[in-house]
Amino acid sequence: MPTELALLAAGLTVTGRTVPLEDGTPPFEAARRLYLARFPDAEIRFGLPDFVLFVFVPEEGRVVGGFARAGRLSPEQLSEAATSLG
């Protein structure tokens, strides 16, 4: 992409932290179901001693809507935007 077009492109950067999920907890089991729905042949990974599932906790979003159009989003705003996308 030429530099001039890159300056006009929209984008979103999300920063946050990852938190390991504890095996056997409801959040772990929910994540496990989602993971296996996406990767059905991955059941064997859950038997490996070093396999860990993580959850990403967003802390901030930076949105660029094009040249000289930028802003920050709170975790609540990110959650609202993600929910509205379905």
N, CA and C atoms as an extended XYZ file, in Angstrom:
258
Properties=species:S:1:pos:R:3:atomname:S:1:resname:S:1:resid:I:1 pbc="F F F"
N         0.855       -1.176        0.000 N   MET     1
C         0.000        0.000        0.000 CA  MET     1
C         0.897        1.234        0.000 C   MET     1
N         0.665        2.170       -0.899 N   PRO     2
C         1.450        3.398       -0.890 CA  PRO     2
C         1.255        4.169        0.417 C   PRO     2
N         2.278        4.891        0.835 N   THR     3
C         2.245        5.625        2.099 CA  THR     3
C         1.050        6.556        2.179 C   THR     3
N         0.709        7.220        1.102 N   GLU     4
C        -0.414        8.163        1.122 CA  GLU     4
C        -1.717        7.454        1.477 C   GLU     4
N        -1.912        6.256        0.947 N   LEU     5
C        -3.127        5.498        1.237 CA  LEU     5
C        -3.111        4.955        2.663 C   LEU     5
N        -1.945        4.589        3.150 N   ALA     6
C        -1.845        4.076        4.522 CA  ALA     6
C        -2.264        5.136        5.525 C   ALA     6
N        -1.970        6.388        5.244 N   LEU     7
C        -2.357        7.469        6.154 CA  LEU     7
C        -3.863        7.683        6.190 C   LEU     7
N        -4.567        7.234        5.183 N   LEU     8
C        -6.018        7.394        5.117 CA  LEU     8
C        -6.769        6.171        5.643 C   LEU     8
N        -6.065        5.086        5.874 N   ALA     9
C        -6.710        3.831        6.265 CA  ALA     9
C        -7.228        3.883        7.699 C   ALA     9
N        -8.367        3.271        7.908 N   ALA    10
C        -8.937        3.151        9.248 CA  ALA    10
C        -8.351        1.933        9.942 C   ALA    10
N        -8.308        1.978       11.262 N   GLY    11
C        -7.795        0.834       12.007 CA  GLY    11
C        -8.124        0.924       13.487 C   GLY    11
N        -7.951       -0.177       14.159 N   LEU    12
C        -8.193       -0.259       15.596 CA  LEU    12
C        -7.079       -1.077       16.229 C   LEU    12
N        -6.496       -0.542       17.280 N   THR    13
C        -5.513       -1.263       18.077 CA  THR    13
C        -6.097       -1.441       19.472 C   THR    13
N        -6.112       -2.667       19.946 N   VAL    14
C        -6.630       -2.955       21.284 CA  VAL    14
C        -5.476       -3.443       22.149 C   VAL    14
N        -5.288       -2.795       23.287 N   THR    15
C        -4.272       -3.230       24.240 CA  THR    15
C        -4.959       -3.745       25.491 C   THR    15
N        -4.279       -4.643       26.177 N   GLY    16
C        -4.846       -5.217       27.393 CA  GLY    16
C        -3.892       -6.228       27.989 C   GLY    16
N        -4.435       -7.148       28.757 N   ARG    17
C        -3.615       -8.167       29.402 CA  ARG    17
C        -4.273       -9.528       29.223 C   ARG    17
N        -3.470      -10.561       29.312 N   THR    18
C        -3.995      -11.924       29.247 CA  THR    18
C        -3.960      -12.535       30.640 C   THR    18
N        -4.969      -13.307       30.936 N   VAL    19
C        -5.096      -13.942       32.244 CA  VAL    19
C        -5.332      -15.433       32.018 C   VAL    19
N        -4.515      -16.299       32.645 N   PRO    20
C        -4.746      -17.737       32.479 CA  PRO    20
C        -6.047      -18.159       33.171 C   PRO    20
N        -6.750      -19.080       32.546 N   LEU    21
C        -7.979      -19.615       33.135 CA  LEU    21
C        -7.645      -20.879       33.920 C   LEU    21
N        -8.224      -20.991       35.086 N   GLU    22
C        -7.964      -22.146       35.951 CA  GLU    22
C        -8.808      -23.333       35.506 C   GLU    22
N        -8.144      -24.456       35.278 N   ASP    23
C        -8.806      -25.678       34.837 CA  ASP    23
C        -9.939      -26.046       35.787 C   ASP    23
N       -11.069      -26.428       35.207 N   GLY    24
C       -12.207      -26.882       36.002 CA  GLY    24
C       -13.180      -25.795       36.411 C   GLY    24
N       -12.831      -24.533       36.200 N   THR    25
C       -13.732      -23.436       36.565 CA  THR    25
C       -14.745      -23.204       35.437 C   THR    25
N       -15.887      -22.582       35.751 N   PRO    26
C       -16.867      -22.297       34.690 CA  PRO    26
C       -16.289      -21.486       33.515 C   PRO    26
N       -15.464      -20.441       33.760 N   PRO    27
C       -14.889      -19.735       32.606 CA  PRO    27
C       -13.992      -20.639       31.753 C   PRO    27
N       -13.232      -21.534       32.395 N   PHE    28
C       -12.380      -22.467       31.649 CA  PHE    28
C       -13.231      -23.391       30.793 C   PHE    28
N       -14.285      -23.933       31.374 N   GLU    29
C       -15.140      -24.870       30.635 CA  GLU    29
C       -15.835      -24.180       29.471 C   GLU    29
N       -16.246      -22.918       29.658 N   ALA    30
C       -16.860      -22.163       28.562 CA  ALA    30
C       -15.843      -21.933       27.450 C   ALA    30
N       -14.623      -21.561       27.812 N   ALA    31
C       -13.560      -21.333       26.826 CA  ALA    31
C       -13.208      -22.640       26.123 C   ALA    31
N       -13.203      -23.718       26.874 N   ARG    32
C       -12.904      -25.037       26.294 CA  ARG    32
C       -13.919      -25.394       25.212 C   ARG    32
N       -15.207      -25.173       25.516 N   ARG    33
C       -16.258      -25.463       24.532 CA  ARG    33
C       -16.074      -24.625       23.264 C   ARG    33
N       -15.784      -23.336       23.441 N   LEU    34
C       -15.562      -22.460       22.283 CA  LEU    34
C       -14.341      -22.906       21.478 C   LEU    34
N       -13.266      -23.249       22.181 N   TYR    35
C       -12.028      -23.683       21.528 CA  TYR    35
C       -12.277      -24.945       20.706 C   TYR    35
N       -12.947      -25.898       21.311 N   LEU    36
C       -13.190      -27.159       20.614 CA  LEU    36
C       -14.204      -27.009       19.474 C   LEU    36
N       -15.104      -26.035       19.596 N   ALA    37
C       -16.020      -25.761       18.495 CA  ALA    37
C       -15.242      -25.223       17.289 C   ALA    37
N       -14.212      -24.452       17.568 N   ARG    38
C       -13.389      -23.881       16.489 CA  ARG    38
C       -12.341      -24.869       15.988 C   ARG    38
N       -11.781      -25.672       16.916 N   PHE    39
C       -10.724      -26.634       16.583 CA  PHE    39
C       -11.147      -28.024       17.081 C   PHE    39
N       -12.051      -28.690       16.379 N   PRO    40
C       -12.619      -29.952       16.865 CA  PRO    40
C       -11.603      -31.070       17.088 C   PRO    40
N       -10.480      -31.037       16.413 N   ASP    41
C        -9.481      -32.100       16.573 CA  ASP    41
C        -8.479      -31.806       17.688 C   ASP    41
N        -8.732      -30.787       18.497 N   ALA    42
C        -7.754      -30.338       19.490 CA  ALA    42
C        -7.973      -30.919       20.888 C   ALA    42
N        -8.889      -31.834       21.043 N   GLU    43
C        -9.191      -32.391       22.374 CA  GLU    43
C        -7.935      -32.904       23.083 C   GLU    43
N        -7.020      -33.495       22.338 N   ILE    44
C        -5.807      -34.068       22.934 CA  ILE    44
C        -4.962      -33.002       23.657 C   ILE    44
N        -5.031      -31.769       23.196 N   ARG    45
C        -4.241      -30.701       23.823 CA  ARG    45
C        -4.603      -30.495       25.288 C   ARG    45
N        -5.851      -30.731       25.623 N   PHE    46
C        -6.291      -30.510       27.001 CA  PHE    46
C        -5.691      -31.521       27.972 C   PHE    46
N        -5.137      -32.591       27.462 N   GLY    47
C        -4.461      -33.571       28.308 CA  GLY    47
C        -2.986      -33.267       28.515 C   GLY    47
N        -2.453      -32.295       27.795 N   LEU    48
C        -1.035      -31.939       27.937 CA  LEU    48
C        -0.834      -31.088       29.188 C   LEU    48
N         0.212      -31.364       29.956 N   PRO    49
C         0.395      -30.646       31.227 CA  PRO    49
C         0.706      -29.161       31.068 C   PRO    49
N         1.203      -28.747       29.898 N   ASP    50
C         1.566      -27.343       29.735 CA  ASP    50
C         0.574      -26.566       28.862 C   ASP    50
N        -0.600      -27.143       28.582 N   PHE    51
C        -1.598      -26.448       27.780 CA  PHE    51
C        -2.442      -25.565       28.683 C   PHE    51
N        -2.524      -24.288       28.342 N   VAL    52
C        -3.258      -23.314       29.153 CA  VAL    52
C        -4.158      -22.492       28.243 C   VAL    52
N        -5.355      -22.221       28.700 N   LEU    53
C        -6.240      -21.293       28.011 CA  LEU    53
C        -6.146      -19.933       28.706 C   LEU    53
N        -6.153      -18.888       27.918 N   PHE    54
C        -6.086      -17.532       28.445 CA  PHE    54
C        -7.306      -16.742       27.996 C   PHE    54
N        -7.655      -15.746       28.770 N   VAL    55
C        -8.673      -14.786       28.372 CA  VAL    55
C        -7.970      -13.441       28.193 C   VAL    55
N        -8.357      -12.712       27.154 N   PHE    56
C        -7.807      -11.384       26.903 CA  PHE    56
C        -8.736      -10.362       27.535 C   PHE    56
N        -8.177       -9.501       28.394 N   VAL    57
C        -8.943       -8.458       29.064 CA  VAL    57
C        -8.542       -7.116       28.450 C   VAL    57
N        -9.397       -6.534       27.602 N   PRO    58
C        -9.037       -5.268       26.967 CA  PRO    58
C        -8.981       -4.134       27.979 C   PRO    58
N        -7.978       -3.265       27.818 N   GLU    59
C        -7.830       -2.113       28.703 CA  GLU    59
C        -8.003       -0.789       27.969 C   GLU    59
N        -7.751       -0.793       26.656 N   GLU    60
C        -7.909        0.436       25.888 CA  GLU    60
C        -7.942        0.112       24.405 C   GLU    60
N        -8.670        0.906       23.684 N   GLY    61
C        -8.674        0.819       22.237 CA  GLY    61
C        -8.269        2.154       21.647 C   GLY    61
N        -7.523        2.097       20.577 N   ARG    62
C        -7.170        3.310       19.839 CA  ARG    62
C        -7.696        3.133       18.425 C   ARG    62
N        -8.580        4.023       18.059 N   VAL    63
C        -9.205        3.924       16.744 CA  VAL    63
C        -8.704        5.065       15.866 C   VAL    63
N        -8.414        4.720       14.620 N   VAL    64
C        -8.023        5.700       13.618 CA  VAL    64
C        -9.048        5.613       12.499 C   VAL    64
N        -9.710        6.720       12.248 N   GLY    65
C       -10.735        6.749       11.222 CA  GLY    65
C       -10.246        7.332        9.915 C   GLY    65
N        -8.963        7.576        9.819 N   GLY    66
C        -8.374        8.186        8.633 CA  GLY    66
C        -7.465        9.322        9.061 C   GLY    66
N        -7.023       10.090        8.138 N   PHE    67
C        -6.085       11.173        8.421 CA  PHE    67
C        -6.702       12.173        9.410 C   PHE    67
N        -5.982       12.424       10.506 N   ALA    68
C        -6.376       13.388       11.551 CA  ALA    68
C        -7.705       13.038       12.219 C   ALA    68
N        -8.087       11.760       12.208 N   ARG    69
C        -9.312       11.300       12.871 CA  ARG    69
C        -8.951       10.107       13.748 C   ARG    69
N        -8.750       10.376       15.024 N   ALA    70
C        -8.343        9.310       15.936 CA  ALA    70
C        -8.968        9.552       17.309 C   ALA    70
N        -9.035        8.496       18.087 N   GLY    71
C        -9.578        8.612       19.436 CA  GLY    71
C        -9.275        7.371       20.247 C   GLY    71
N        -9.628        7.435       21.517 N   ARG    72
C        -9.425        6.318       22.443 CA  ARG    72
C       -10.784        5.760       22.859 C   ARG    72
N       -10.792        4.458       23.125 N   LEU    73
C       -12.003        3.787       23.585 CA  LEU    73
C       -11.728        3.117       24.923 C   LEU    73
N       -12.673        3.251       25.841 N   SER    74
C       -12.567        2.594       27.151 CA  SER    74
C       -12.939        1.121       26.997 C   SER    74
N       -12.630        0.299       28.011 N   PRO    75
C       -13.063       -1.108       27.947 CA  PRO    75
C       -14.575       -1.238       27.763 C   PRO    75
N       -15.330       -0.352       28.403 N   GLU    76
C       -16.786       -0.391       28.271 CA  GLU    76
C       -17.218       -0.088       26.836 C   GLU    76
N       -16.564        0.892       26.215 N   GLN    77
C       -16.895        1.228       24.823 CA  GLN    77
C       -16.523        0.087       23.883 C   GLN    77
N       -15.384       -0.569       24.144 N   LEU    78
C       -14.989       -1.718       23.324 CA  LEU    78
C       -16.013       -2.840       23.448 C   LEU    78
N       -16.453       -3.096       24.675 N   SER    79
C       -17.439       -4.150       24.909 CA  SER    79
C       -18.765       -3.841       24.208 C   SER    79
N       -19.177       -2.591       24.293 N   GLU    80
C       -20.409       -2.181       23.625 CA  GLU    80
C       -20.299       -2.339       22.117 C   GLU    80
N       -19.162       -1.946       21.553 N   ALA    81
C       -18.958       -2.082       20.106 CA  ALA    81
C       -18.944       -3.556       19.693 C   ALA    81
N       -18.271       -4.402       20.468 N   ALA    82
C       -18.206       -5.833       20.148 CA  ALA    82
C       -19.594       -6.465       20.236 C   ALA    82
N       -20.371       -6.070       21.237 N   THR    83
C       -21.728       -6.607       21.407 CA  THR    83
C       -22.616       -6.199       20.247 C   THR    83
N       -22.461       -4.974       19.779 N   SER    84
C       -23.316       -4.507       18.692 CA  SER    84
C       -22.986       -5.205       17.367 C   SER    84
N       -21.766       -5.751       17.260 N   LEU    85
C       -21.388       -6.470       16.039 CA  LEU    85
C       -21.950       -7.878       16.001 C   LEU    85
N       -22.358       -8.369       17.175 N   GLY    86
C       -22.946       -9.703       17.238 CA  GLY    86
C       -21.910      -10.708       17.373 C   GLY    86
